[in-house]
Amino acid sequence: MTEPTLAQLLPWQLNALLTGLVLGGVLILRWLILRGVRVRVDDARMRYRLRGITTYTLLAFAAVSVGAIWLEGLQGDQLATYFGFATAGAAIALRDPIVNLVAWLYITFMRPFRVGDRIEVRGQKGDVVGQDAFSFKMLELGNW
């Protein structure tokens, strides 16, 4: 029995193979870039930022590439319908992270409090010790 050639593969098999190649290539590229960053950058904070930038950039590239592979045969109106459903599904599934991100933007730009301030949220009192993109950290006082 002979092995099938690339032209004999079913469309979904070819798409799956191309998806695997794209994802594998992105992982290898990420590993190479982060290895170079570890060798050349001494500042831990800068390494952390570069790792995040690299990861998010390559993730976006992979998403666009895989989308182009699987959505290749769709017409314009079908593509708009697909993206409409995908966006609605993502908004429903990611409701809490989106709300947290908006709250973080409010906290970051409006500055109702800063690290070191003593605040009370829903009956919990404490000192703010850190802020992240999706949360802030508070060292609780009392009521342990």
N, C-alpha and C positions, 0 to 999 in steps of 0.2 A: 504494500500500500504506500502510495507516495504522499508526501507532505503537501498541504495546500500552499499555493503561492499567495503573495500579497493580493493579487487581483482576484483570487478565488474566495477571499474572506467575505463574509456577510458584512453589510454596512455597519451594524452595531459592533461586530468583532473588530473591524478596522478602527472605529471610533474608540473602543475600549483600549486597543493597543496604542493609539496615538495619545490618549489621555494618560496612560501609564508612562509613556515616554516623556510627556510634558512634565508630569508631576515628579518623575525621577530626576529629570534634568534640573528642575527648580530646586529640589532638595540638595542635589550635588552642588549647584551654583551657590546656594545659601551657605552650605558647609564651607566651600572654598572662600567665599567672601568673609565669613565670620572668623575663619582661621587666619586670614590676612589681617583682620582687625585686631585679633588677640595678639599677634606678633608685633604689629606696628603702633598700636595705641596703648599708652600706659595708663591714662586716666580712666578709672572704672566708670565714672558717670558718662563719659563720652562713649565708651564701649557699649554701655547699656543703651544709649540713644541710638547708636549706629546699628545695634542688633535689632531694635524695634523698627527703625526705618527700613532696614534690609528685609525683615520678615514681612512687613505690611506691603512693601513695594512688590516683592516677589509673589505674595499671596494675591494681590490684585492682578498681576500679570498672568498667573496661573488661572485665575477665575475667568479672565477675558479669553485666554487661549482655549480653555476647556469649553467655554460657552460657544466660541466660534466653531469648534470641532463638532459639537453635538447639535447646534442650531443652524448648521450650514444650509439645509434644504428648506427652511421656513421662508414663507413670503412675508412681505412687510406687515400686512394686517394680522397674520398669525403671530409674528414676532411681537407686535404691540400687545396683543392679547396675552401672550405668554409672559411678557415682562410686567403687565398689569397684575396678573395673578401672582407672579413671583414677588412683586413689591408688596402687595396686600398681605401675602403670607408671611413675608419677612417682618412687616410692621406688626402683625399680630404676635408672631413668635418672639420678636425682640422688643416687645413693649417695655418691659422693665429696664433693660440696658439703655434703651433710647431715653426713657424718662430720667434715668440716673445720669446719662451724659448731659442732658439739658440742665439738670440740677447742678452738675459739676461746672458747666459753663457759667451758670448764674453765680455760683460761689466764687469761681475764679475771677470773673470780670467785675462783678458788683461788690465783691469783698464784704459780705455781711459779717464775716469773722475771718481770723487768720490763725496760723499755727501759734499756739501759746495762749490764745483767748480761752476764757472759761465760758461755756455755753450750756444750755439746757434744751434737749430735744425729747419730746414726748415723756417728760418726767425723768429723764436720765441726765444728770449733771456731770460735767467733766471738763478736762482741758483738751483742746485740740492739739494732737501731736503729729498729724500728717494728713496730707490730701493726695488722693490719686484720681485717676480719670473717672472712676465709677464709685468712689466712696471717700469718706474722710475718716480718720482714726481719732478716737477720743479716749483718753484715759479717764475712766469713770471714777467719780468721788462718791463715797458713801453707798448705802443700799446694796451692799455686796451680799 
